[in-house]
């Protein structure tokens, strides 16, 4: 067996200790430190995302409840209610029959159990007072009719009168489809 001098023995032990130290650092401490740095960077970002997700979940729950209330209102609405005859009667009641130029149902499509009914009403030569009274009667609490769009333009021939276009919407249960 070969005999090492004290100096060679010290260098060998030092080399082994240095190699073991480097191996422990490279295989154990460096990956752990990198992972800690990554976590310190990612955790605040993930917490922010979690807070946003919680807000979205609350919003989804609220919207889901609103849809439930809307479906209940649709189901409780008079089954014989139709938007076009309702609007024709309302126009006559307000004395605006001669002012209505068009009253057109707008076709819609629905893949759900609720069908949207849209009606476009255009009027000419009405006063703002007449229009406001008409709009007020449309939004009666016993109907599920909403005004989606209301356009008012000055009448070019009479400055005291306006022309308007109103888009109305309501919802009805969709007919049950056969299989």
SVG drawing of the C-alpha trace seen along z (x, -y; Angstrom):
<svg xmlns="http://www.w3.org/2000/svg" viewBox="-107 -74 112 76">
<polyline fill="none" stroke="black" stroke-width="0.4" points="0.0,0.0 1.1,-3.5 1.9,-5.8 0.7,-9.4 2.5,-12.2 0.7,-14.5 0.5,-17.1 -1.0,-14.7 -3.4,-13.3 -4.6,-16.9 -5.0,-17.7 -7.0,-14.5 -9.2,-15.0 -9.7,-18.7 -10.6,-17.6 -13.1,-15.0 -14.7,-17.6 -14.8,-20.1 -16.3,-17.6 -18.9,-16.5 -19.7,-20.2 -20.2,-21.0 -22.3,-17.8 -24.5,-18.7 -25.0,-22.2 -25.5,-21.2 -27.8,-18.3 -29.6,-19.5 -29.4,-23.2 -29.4,-24.9 -32.7,-23.2 -34.3,-23.9 -33.3,-27.6 -34.5,-27.8 -37.8,-26.3 -38.2,-28.7 -37.4,-31.7 -40.0,-30.4 -42.6,-30.0 -41.9,-33.4 -42.6,-34.8 -45.6,-32.7 -47.6,-32.6 -48.6,-36.3 -49.6,-35.9 -51.7,-32.8 -53.3,-34.5 -54.4,-37.4 -55.8,-34.8 -57.6,-33.1 -59.1,-36.4 -60.3,-37.1 -61.7,-33.6 -63.6,-34.1 -65.1,-37.4 -66.1,-35.6 -67.7,-32.7 -69.8,-35.2 -70.8,-36.9 -71.7,-33.6 -73.8,-32.7 -75.6,-36.0 -76.2,-35.7 -77.5,-32.1 -79.9,-33.3 -81.0,-36.2 -81.7,-33.7 -83.7,-31.6 -85.8,-34.7 -86.2,-35.6 -87.4,-32.1 -89.9,-32.2 -91.2,-35.6 -91.4,-34.1 -93.3,-31.1 -95.6,-33.3 -96.4,-35.5 -99.8,-35.1 -99.4,-32.3 -101.7,-34.1 -99.5,-37.2 -98.2,-38.2 -96.0,-41.2 -97.5,-42.4 -101.2,-42.5 -100.1,-44.1 -98.3,-46.8 -101.2,-47.4 -103.6,-47.8 -101.1,-50.1 -100.6,-52.3 -104.4,-52.6 -104.8,-53.4 -102.2,-56.2 -103.9,-57.5 -100.8,-57.0 -102.2,-54.7 -101.8,-57.2 -98.2,-58.0 -96.9,-54.4 -95.2,-53.8 -94.0,-50.3 -94.4,-47.6 -92.3,-44.6 -91.5,-41.4 -87.8,-40.7 -87.0,-37.0 -84.8,-35.4 -83.3,-32.0 -82.9,-30.2 -81.3,-27.0 -82.6,-27.2 -86.0,-26.6 -86.7,-30.3 -87.5,-32.2 -86.8,-35.9 -89.5,-37.9 -88.3,-41.2 -90.5,-43.9 -89.4,-47.1 -91.8,-50.0 -91.2,-53.2 -93.3,-56.4 -93.4,-59.8 -94.8,-63.2 -95.2,-62.5 -94.6,-65.0 -92.1,-64.1 -95.0,-64.1 -96.8,-61.4 -93.6,-59.4 -92.8,-59.5 -96.4,-58.4 -96.1,-55.6 -92.7,-54.4 -94.1,-54.6 -97.0,-52.3 -94.7,-49.8 -92.7,-49.3 -95.8,-48.3 -94.8,-46.0 -97.2,-43.2 -95.4,-42.6 -92.0,-41.3 -91.4,-43.8 -88.2,-45.8 -87.0,-48.6 -83.8,-47.4 -83.2,-50.5 -84.9,-53.9 -83.9,-56.3 -85.3,-59.8 -84.7,-62.3 -86.1,-65.7 -88.9,-65.8 -87.6,-67.7 -91.0,-69.4 -92.2,-70.3 -89.7,-71.3 -92.2,-70.5 -92.5,-66.8 -90.0,-63.9 -89.6,-60.7 -88.7,-57.6 -87.7,-54.0 -88.2,-51.6 -86.9,-48.0 -88.8,-46.0 -88.0,-42.5 -89.8,-40.0 -89.3,-36.3 -91.6,-33.4 -91.2,-29.7 -90.0,-28.0 -92.2,-25.3 -91.2,-21.8 -89.5,-20.1 -90.3,-16.5 -87.5,-14.0"/>
</svg>
